[in-house]
Amino acid sequence: MSPKYKMVCLDLDGTLLNSKNKISEQTLSTLREVEKRGIKIVVVTGRAGFDAKRHAEMISKDAYFIGSNGAVSGSVSDDKLIHENPFSGTVLTEILTWANEMNINPVLYSNKKIFVTGFREYLMHLYYAKKMKLDTNRYLSFKSKKKWKMSMWNQSDMKIHKIVFFAIRSKKMNYFESILRKHKKIEMALTGKGCFELTDKGINKSYGIKILSEYFGIDKTEIIAFGDSENDLEMIKYVGCGVAMQNATSQVKAISDRITASNDDEGVSIMLKEMLEKNEFA
């Protein structure tokens, strides 16, 4: 007998959000209908904790979030985090030293801010923040590499959950990937062309889901997760039912239990409605 699902986990970009970076009204309505059954709704994203929470709040005051690829989790209704796993000072120093040597401008994610160390990267994030109507003064901070010291990132109030950097040229991208894939102290996901996302060893979306599901007393077989890209792979493999979007990478589709329509064709809503009709929720 198939398990009854008690928790729905949703990636944001390319999954819950359409190409206009919106959650459609149809999808919101379906998610709220599922939630009325007592099902936990969880936004699971590589974005910072504050941004994950902001999107979860659009769904419901009772929704939950996992941010920075599993490094942080919490609920919409409570400012206190359920868990967080920042980089240790040793690993953080090692990564930032390497970034300096490679002339990389890292972007550092805490739960409440994004610290950008390169001017080009800052302009990119500023454009994105304004497009998404974020409070840039509150969430975005420019820390020029010429001015910051390594020690500042190891302070207790500067917990860094994720590091991102970009390599536009293919040769440099391939070189960085070959080094980072072998690193024994970090997790690395390549999301989009030349976008490297780093978290502490063992920290990925499946880890965040494990922490949250244990907090609720829900078994992993009772979880369904939707995703589309490389940083969703561990999550899709971990849960009882992994669903790939039609726009997902071939890797994600290959390991998924089901495939739904694309993020622009109401894929999340279609699958959840089908599951409601088949009485697949607890």
Backbone hydrogen bonds, N-H to C=O, Kabsch-Sander energy under -0.5 kcal/mol:
donor,donor_aa,acceptor,acceptor_aa,energy
5,Y,3,P,-0.5
5,Y,280,E,-2.8
6,K,222,E,-3.1
7,M,222,E,-1.3
8,V,40,K,-3.1
9,C,7,M,-0.5
9,C,224,I,-3.0
10,L,42,V,-2.7
11,D,226,F,-1.9
14,G,17,L,-0.5
15,T,12,L,-2.1
16,L,11,D,-1.5
17,L,12,L,-2.5
18,N,22,K,-2.6
21,N,18,N,-2.3
24,S,22,K,-0.6
28,L,24,S,-2.4
29,S,25,E,-2.4
30,T,26,Q,-2.2
31,L,27,T,-2.6
32,R,28,L,-2.1
33,E,29,S,-1.7
34,V,30,T,-2.3
35,E,31,L,-2.5
36,K,32,R,-1.6
37,R,34,V,-1.5
38,G,35,E,-2.3
39,I,34,V,-1.0
40,K,6,K,-2.5
42,V,8,V,-2.9
42,V,40,K,-0.5
43,V,64,Y,-2.3
44,V,10,L,-2.9
44,V,42,V,-0.5
45,T,43,V,-0.5
45,T,66,I,-2.6
50,F,111,N,-1.2
52,A,48,A,-2.4
53,K,49,G,-2.6
54,R,50,F,-1.8
55,H,51,D,-1.8
56,A,52,A,-2.1
57,E,53,K,-2.3
58,M,54,R,-0.8
59,I,55,H,-0.7
59,I,56,A,-0.9
60,S,56,A,-2.0
63,A,60,S,-1.1
64,Y,41,I,-2.6
65,F,74,G,-2.5
66,I,43,V,-2.9
67,G,72,V,-2.5
68,S,47,R,-3.7
69,N,45,T,-2.0
70,G,45,T,-0.5
70,G,67,G,-0.9
71,A,67,G,-0.9
71,A,68,S,-0.9
72,V,67,G,-1.4
73,S,83,H,-2.2
74,G,65,F,-2.0
75,S,78,D,-0.5
76,V,63,A,-2.3
78,D,75,S,-0.9
82,I,73,S,-2.1
83,H,73,S,-1.3
85,N,71,A,-3.1
87,F,160,I,-3.0
92,L,88,S,-2.6
93,T,89,G,-2.2
94,E,90,T,-1.9
95,I,91,V,-2.5
96,L,92,L,-2.5
97,T,93,T,-2.3
98,W,94,E,-2.0
99,A,95,I,-2.4
100,N,96,L,-2.0
101,E,97,T,-2.1
102,M,98,W,-2.1
103,N,100,N,-1.1
104,I,99,A,-3.2
107,V,164,V,-3.2
108,L,115,F,-2.9
109,Y,162,K,-3.2
110,S,108,L,-0.5
110,S,113,K,-2.8
114,I,139,Y,-2.9
115,F,108,L,-3.1
116,V,114,I,-0.6
116,V,141,S,-2.9
117,T,106,P,-1.3
122,Y,118,G,-2.2
123,L,119,F,-2.4
124,M,120,R,-1.9
125,H,121,E,-2.3
126,L,122,Y,-2.6
127,Y,123,L,-2.3
128,Y,124,M,-2.1
129,A,125,H,-2.9
130,K,126,L,-2.2
131,K,127,Y,-2.2
132,M,128,Y,-2.4
133,K,130,K,-0.8
134,L,129,A,-3.3
136,T,134,L,-1.3
138,R,135,D,-0.7
139,Y,135,D,-2.2
140,L,136,T,-2.3
141,S,114,I,-2.5
143,K,116,V,-3.0
143,K,141,S,-0.6
144,S,142,F,-0.5
145,K,117,T,-1.2
147,K,144,S,-1.8
148,W,144,S,-1.9
152,M,149,K,-1.3
153,W,149,K,-0.5
153,W,150,M,-1.1
154,N,151,S,-1.3
155,Q,152,M,-1.0
158,M,155,Q,-1.8
160,I,158,M,-0.6
161,H,109,Y,-3.0
161,H,159,K,-0.6
162,K,109,Y,-1.3
163,I,198,L,-2.2
164,V,107,V,-3.0
165,F,196,F,-1.7
167,A,194,G,-2.4
173,M,169,R,-2.6
174,N,170,S,-2.7
175,Y,171,K,-1.8
176,F,172,K,-2.7
177,E,173,M,-2.4
178,S,174,N,-2.0
179,I,175,Y,-1.5
180,L,176,F,-2.8
181,R,177,E,-2.4
182,K,179,I,-0.6
183,H,180,L,-0.8
187,E,199,T,-2.8
189,A,197,E,-2.2
191,T,189,A,-0.8
191,T,195,C,-2.2
192,G,190,L,-0.6
194,G,192,G,-0.6
195,C,192,G,-1.2
196,F,165,F,-2.7
196,F,194,G,-0.7
197,E,189,A,-2.7
198,L,163,I,-3.1
198,L,196,F,-0.5
199,T,187,E,-2.0
201,K,185,K,-1.4
203,I,200,D,-2.3
204,N,202,G,-0.8
208,G,204,N,-1.8
209,I,205,K,-2.2
210,K,206,S,-2.4
211,I,207,Y,-2.4
212,L,208,G,-2.2
213,S,209,I,-3.0
214,E,210,K,-2.2
215,Y,211,I,-1.6
216,F,212,L,-1.6
217,G,213,S,-1.3
218,I,213,S,-3.1
222,E,219,D,-2.0
223,I,220,K,-1.3
224,I,7,M,-2.5
225,A,241,C,-2.3
226,F,9,C,-2.4
227,G,243,V,-2.0
232,D,229,S,-2.3
233,L,230,E,-1.5
236,I,232,D,-2.7
237,K,233,L,-2.2
238,Y,234,E,-1.8
239,V,235,M,-1.8
240,G,220,K,-2.0
240,G,223,I,-0.7
241,C,223,I,-1.8
243,V,225,A,-3.4
244,A,258,R,-2.7
245,M,227,G,-1.8
246,Q,261,A,-0.6
248,A,245,M,-1.9
249,T,228,D,-2.3
253,K,249,T,-2.2
254,A,250,S,-2.1
255,I,251,Q,-1.0
255,I,252,V,-0.6
256,S,252,V,-0.8
256,S,253,K,-0.6
257,D,242,G,-2.1
258,R,242,G,-1.9
260,T,244,A,-2.5
265,D,262,S,-1.3
267,G,262,S,-2.1
270,I,266,E,-2.8
271,M,267,G,-2.0
272,L,268,V,-2.3
273,K,269,S,-2.5
274,E,270,I,-1.9
275,M,271,M,-2.1
276,L,272,L,-2.2
277,E,273,K,-2.4
278,K,274,E,-1.6
279,N,276,L,-1.3
280,E,275,M,-2.7
282,A,5,Y,-2.3
